[in-house]
Amino acid sequence: MAKILIVDDEESICWGLSQLCSQLGHDSFSASSAEQAMEFKDPLSIDLVISDVRLPGIDGIGAIGQYKKVFGPIPVITITAFGDLKTAIDAIQRGAFEYIVKPFDLERVKTIIRQALTARKMLELNPQDGVESDTDSHEPKLIGSSPVMQEVFKQIALTTTSDAPVLITGESGTGKELTARSIHRFGSRSSKPFVAVNIASLNPLLAESELFGHVKGAFTGADSDRKGLMEQANGGTLFLDEVAEIPLEIQVKLLRVLDLGEVTPVGSNRPIRTRFRLISATNQDLTTQINHGEFRHDLFYRLRTFEIHLPPLRDRKQDLKELVDHFLAHSTPQSSYTDEFLTEVLKRTWKGNVRELRSAIERAVTLARQGVLLPEHLQDSLDHHPAVRATDLEGKIQSLIQQWTRENWTDDSKPNLYESLIEMLDPAIVMQAFELSDGQYSAASRRLGIHRTTFKRKYDFAKPKTQTDFPDAF
């Protein structure tokens, strides 16, 4: 039988939790404030504290360290109805055993209490002081009060207490790099470099040099020594986006770096020590790639010591209004929206997730000259395009090609009509395949049935010479 102290200024919460503790066979005691809790007559007999975050006087986050000074190294479970990423980070970094959001599932709370009491005998929780202050309000941040996002916040908070590798999964546009930056910003390496690299954007022939570095004369064009990204991340965090795109031969070397903590530049026999935290991300199923022999299973297990899955926007629709409000609060010019606009936003599935929503809001702000966003300011999405049967579409394509051939048949400036047609169609096919594959060269090349290097060359030729880079997804 354990003794559990419940700290909440709502009598109904205290009563409910005390009943739950009784069902588990434990004694419970209640206090309406942290100050009252710390006046308990026999503090060293307490085995667990369950504390609300919002309390009169000392708040539940600030009280975590004081609870441990009064009651000893015991687990503290924090509960709140106002969860956000900063609160989750603060609670975990201050030494909270678990972080749950109201309304909570009683069976889950029972499980957490059992785990905490087991940890009471096995773990000594060490509170952290000096939690980082609020970041710039204009800095991109994760937004959402839905249960699935609250779970994401808690998982991020848990990862900040360790330097173990983290694998972030989720569809394109869900905010994987932003999640990685949050883990770095709130972790122990926040004062050190955050080095981000998109694997799919690397030249396949130079990927090894980019990651591991090279010495002068290692290959043609290597006119001087160059630090690789892994060495640049020493002491900080290395973020590998689209990790599924790493070639097999480089996967072996990456595994060695993780095991030994040293990197050997191309053309050198002298290893260089480098210690970094690795965070990787992918929108692909790595287990499928393992089964196809495209990804090493041993590297997979090294990457996913922690795994955080980011939900698609269609699974967190209750966050849409909050996201829209956030984007508009940082838009120029300042804009508002009608109820009809929000209704239209809520109706859509947003297959491109938060990134698509952000772009749609940016476009709507530009179009809304009067500063009020209306439904017509939202660009048509794929959800709203009428379905076209494949047979009808193929017939139209054939008809257009026949018309193009007739009109150019007597044009002497095009002596080779077949090559001219291919040159015209090739960029469109390549660019569309790249977009439909969420920017994954390997996936696009497999779907088209051509080699990845060939596809990369075609894409580099077809893409616009100037492109606009949008800020990180929220």
Rosetta blueprint (number, residue, H / E / L):
1 M L
2 A L
3 K E
4 I E
5 L E
6 I E
7 V E
8 D L
9 D L
10 E L
11 E H
12 S H
13 I H
14 C H
15 W H
16 G H
17 L H
18 S H
19 Q H
20 L H
21 C H
22 S H
23 Q H
24 L L
25 G L
26 H L
27 D E
28 S E
29 F E
30 S E
31 A E
32 S L
33 S L
34 A H
35 E H
36 Q H
37 A H
38 M L
39 E L
40 F L
41 K L
42 D L
43 P H
44 L H
45 S H
46 I L
47 D L
48 L E
49 V E
50 I E
51 S E
52 D E
53 V L
54 R L
55 L L
56 P L
57 G L
58 I L
59 D L
60 G L
61 I L
62 G L
63 A H
64 I H
65 G H
66 Q H
67 Y H
68 K H
69 K H
70 V H
71 F H
72 G L
73 P L
74 I L
75 P L
76 V E
77 I E
78 T E
79 I E
80 T E
81 A L
82 F L
83 G L
84 D L
85 L H
86 K H
87 T H
88 A H
89 I H
90 D H
91 A H
92 I H
93 Q H
94 R L
95 G L
96 A L
97 F L
98 E E
99 Y E
100 I E
101 V E
102 K L
103 P L
104 F L
105 D L
106 L H
107 E H
108 R H
109 V H
110 K H
111 T H
112 I H
113 I H
114 R H
115 Q H
116 A H
117 L H
118 T H
119 A H
120 R H
121 K H
122 M H
123 L L
124 E L
125 L L
126 N L
127 P L
128 Q L
129 D L
130 G L
131 V L
132 E L
133 S L
134 D L
135 T L
136 D L
137 S L
138 H L
139 E L
140 P L
141 K L
142 L L
143 I L
144 G L
145 S L
146 S L
147 P H
148 V H
149 M H
150 Q H
151 E H
152 V H
153 F H
154 K H
155 Q H
156 I H
157 A H
158 L H
159 T H
160 T L
161 T L
162 S L
163 D L
164 A L
165 P L
166 V E
167 L E
168 I E
169 T E
170 G L
171 E L
172 S L
173 G L
174 T L
175 G L
176 K H
177 E H
178 L H
179 T H
180 A H
181 R H
182 S H
183 I H
184 H H
185 R H
186 F H
187 G L
188 S L
189 R L
190 S L
191 S L
192 K L
193 P L
194 F E
195 V E
196 A E
197 V E
198 N E
199 I H
200 A H
201 S H
202 L L
203 N L
204 P L
205 L L
206 L L
207 A H
208 E H
209 S H
210 E H
211 L H
212 F H
213 G E
214 H E
215 V L
216 K L
217 G L
218 A L
219 F L
220 T L
221 G L
222 A L
223 D L
224 S L
225 D L
226 R E
227 K E
228 G L
229 L H
230 M H
231 E H
232 Q H
233 A L
234 N L
235 G L
236 G L
237 T E
238 L E
239 F E
240 L E
241 D E
242 E L
243 V H
244 A H
245 E H
246 I L
247 P L
248 L H
249 E H
250 I H
251 Q H
252 V H
253 K H
254 L H
255 L H
256 R H
257 V H
258 L H
259 D H
260 L H
261 G L
262 E E
263 V E
264 T L
265 P L
266 V E
267 G L
268 S L
269 N L
270 R L
271 P L
272 I E
273 R E
274 T L
275 R L
276 F L
277 R E
278 L E
279 I E
280 S E
281 A E
282 T E
283 N L
284 Q L
285 D L
286 L H
287 T H
288 T H
289 Q H
290 I H
291 N H
292 H L
293 G L
294 E L
295 F L
296 R L
297 H H
298 D H
299 L H
300 F H
301 Y H
302 R H
303 L H
304 R L
305 T L
306 F E
307 E E
308 I E
309 H E
310 L L
311 P L
312 P L
313 L H
314 R H
315 D H
316 R L
317 K H
318 Q H
319 D H
320 L H
321 K H
322 E H
323 L H
324 V H
325 D H
326 H H
327 F H
328 L H
329 A H
330 H L
331 S L
332 T L
333 P L
334 Q L
335 S L
336 S E
337 Y E
338 T L
339 D H
340 E H
341 F H
342 L H
343 T H
344 E H
345 V H
346 L H
347 K H
348 R L
349 T L
350 W L
351 K L
352 G L
353 N H
354 V H
355 R H
356 E H
357 L H
358 R H
359 S H
360 A H
361 I H
362 E H
363 R H
364 A H
365 V H
366 T H
367 L H
368 A L
369 R L
370 Q L
371 G L
372 V E
373 L E
374 L L
375 P H
376 E H
377 H H
378 L L
379 Q L
380 D L
381 S L
382 L H
383 D H
384 H H
385 H L
386 P L
387 A L
388 V L
389 R L
390 A H
391 T H
392 D H
393 L H
394 E H
395 G H
396 K H
397 I H
398 Q H
399 S H
400 L H
401 I H
402 Q H
403 Q H
404 W H
405 T H
406 R H
407 E H
408 N H
409 W L
410 T L
411 D L
412 D L
413 S L
414 K L
415 P L
416 N L
417 L H
418 Y H
419 E H
420 S H
421 L H
422 I H
423 E H
424 M H
425 L H
426 D H
427 P H
428 A H
429 I H
430 V H
431 M H
432 Q H
433 A H
434 F H
435 E H
436 L H
437 S L
438 D L
439 G L
440 Q L
441 Y H
442 S H
443 A H
444 A H
445 S H
446 R H
447 R H
448 L H
449 G L
450 I L
451 H L
452 R H
453 T H
454 T H
455 F H
456 K H
457 R H
458 K H
459 Y H
460 D H
461 F H
462 A H
463 K L
464 P L
465 K L
466 T L
467 Q L
468 T L
469 D L
470 F L
471 P L
472 D L
473 A L
474 F L
